[in-house]
Amino acid sequence: MAASLRFLAQNDLELLDRFQFDVLPCLNPFGFIRNFRNYRENVDGIDINRTFDDLSTVEAKIVRSFLVGRQYDLFVEFHEDWAYDGFYLFELSQNYKSIDEKITATVSQVAKLHRNAQVNSYQTNNAAVWTIS
């Protein structure tokens, strides 16, 4: 999250004048406060990641209510992944001019990148993963 805000501040201030940014900084405050790395469960012991379909957690309800009626040209989600040792960027399409190199370069200033390896069954390229949608 810090790297994305730094990216905007350092590289593309004009974006702030042209676009609206909605930032939801921490969907699992319990896991964050408890300082558990990759702790998926909320205070009730429920994996928040698995509740966005049925909205069985307060966290999922809050996010869903915020997103209802909104449309985005770009949606970025930062998700901790216990299986990999660094940041990677997962893009759904290459049908637009990608900014992945700028993003990964900025992230590399504050965090380790997961470079030139696989993420699930996808090959990374300098911490970026592409799937064609």
Protein Blocks (a to p, Z undefined) as FASTA:
>chain_A
ZZmmmmmmmmmmmlmmmpccdddfblblmlmmnopghiabdfkopafklmmmnopafklm
mmmmmmgopacfbdcdddddfkbgbdcdddfbfkbccfklmmmmmmmmmpccdehiaehj
bcceehiacddZZ
